[in-house]
Amino acid sequence: MKKIGLLQRETPLEYLPNLSKNLGPDIYVKRDDEGGRGGGGNKLRKYERLIAKAVELNCDTLIIAGHYQSNAARALVGAACQLGLNSIVVCKKMIPSKNEVFDKTGNALLMSLMKAEIIDIEKNADFDHEMDMVASKVRAEGGVPYVIPFGGSNVLGSLGYVDCAKEIISQFEQLNGNHPDYVVVPTGSGGTHAGLVSYFHREKIKTQVLGFSVLSDKETAEKTVSDLVTEILIKIGDRSTEAPTILVDDNFVGEGYGIPTKQGIDSIRILAELEALFLCPVYTGKAMSGLINYIQKGRISSQDKVIFLHTGGGPLLYPYYEKLYNS
Ligand SMILES: *Cc1c(COP(=O)(O)O)cnc(C)c1O
């Protein structure tokens, strides 16, 4: 379970005084948006082990499924550049674009700057099948391909968030001498959520991970996370027989992946105005809108200590500029 160093250091854990004062509970942010190159974000922790594995297998070409505004694809292209590996992004349109620069700015621009190799496929084409074809082509040309799992979320990738949970606990103890009551995350492919839950469960820490879905319905998301947790716990040597509770709320995803919600946009404004912290309309804005709602409804109390995991995605502000501009 070797790692390749993409982060280089711990990410900061910071108190958010203005937001806390406004809402009631003490709220902290874990800055996984800060750190690493290629634009950073939560995918780097997953790639540290996935790419170490690829290198161990003598692979020279990393293949990933994505779209023009994919953080996962952009971060992978960045990691490949840094490490001197090739990367290929198998790309389809996954977000209905609302303006003509949508597929040219944000992550699309960063990938273009890094000279990403992008292969466009039809909207209804099957990602796995298309990636297999790309992998065969790489092999035919004498290369050795490695296919990155969806969102980097298999067991190996998710171990990056077992590391993060450990980091959170030790940093929070130093700041507060205690454990946080909640860690709030956006839940997509589920590896981030699953890694955190697994560590807390193994260490018998009562911190509850609260996931706000950005992709699937509650049932699907909870099953995805729960299946991953089962596998991770075997891998990290958990001997308890009891399964941890998985909580995903799908009430803040709106019409679907990549489609902004009003509460998500409001949350982006609130965090920018109060804390100069930038969230995005696809992931962190929606998760923050869930957190704000839970506090307003009293489901999280003023006595609770909350950590919001900032998973990155800063480049996603730009393609949505029309919805965000204060005019
Ligand atoms: C991919 C991503 C997520 C979702 O993480 P999963 O591990 O796939 O659930 C959340 N936030 C950002 C910014 C992401 O890029």
The ligand as an SDF file (V2000), in Angstrom:
LIG
                    3D

 15 15  0  0  0  0  0  0  0  0999 V2000
  -14.8760   14.0660   -6.7190 C   0  0  0  0  0  0  0  0  0  0  0  0
  -15.2440   15.1660   -5.8150 C   0  0  0  0  0  0  0  0  0  0  0  0
  -16.0730   14.9390   -4.6970 C   0  0  0  0  0  0  0  0  0  0  0  0
  -16.7030   13.6120   -4.4060 C   0  0  0  0  0  0  0  0  0  0  0  0
  -15.8250   12.7260   -3.7660 O   0  0  0  0  0  0  0  0  0  0  0  0
  -16.1410   11.1670   -3.8280 P   0  0  0  0  0  0  0  0  0  0  0  0
  -15.0220   10.5260   -3.1470 O   0  0  0  0  0  0  0  0  0  0  0  0
  -16.2330   10.8400   -5.2960 O   0  0  0  0  0  0  0  0  0  0  0  0
  -17.4630   10.9330   -3.1800 O   0  0  0  0  0  0  0  0  0  0  0  0
  -16.3430   16.0020   -3.8560 C   0  0  0  0  0  0  0  0  0  0  0  0
  -15.8510   17.2300   -4.0990 N   0  0  0  0  0  0  0  0  0  0  0  0
  -15.0700   17.4980   -5.1630 C   0  0  0  0  0  0  0  0  0  0  0  0
  -14.5880   18.8750   -5.3540 C   0  0  0  0  0  0  0  0  0  0  0  0
  -14.7320   16.4750   -6.0540 C   0  0  0  0  0  0  0  0  0  0  0  0
  -13.9660   16.7520   -7.1090 O   0  0  0  0  0  0  0  0  0  0  0  0
  1  2  1  0
  2  3  1  0
  2 14  2  0
  3  4  1  0
  3 10  2  0
  4  5  1  0
  5  6  1  0
  6  7  2  0
  6  8  1  0
  6  9  1  0
 10 11  1  0
 11 12  2  0
 12 13  1  0
 12 14  1  0
 14 15  1  0
M  END
$$$$
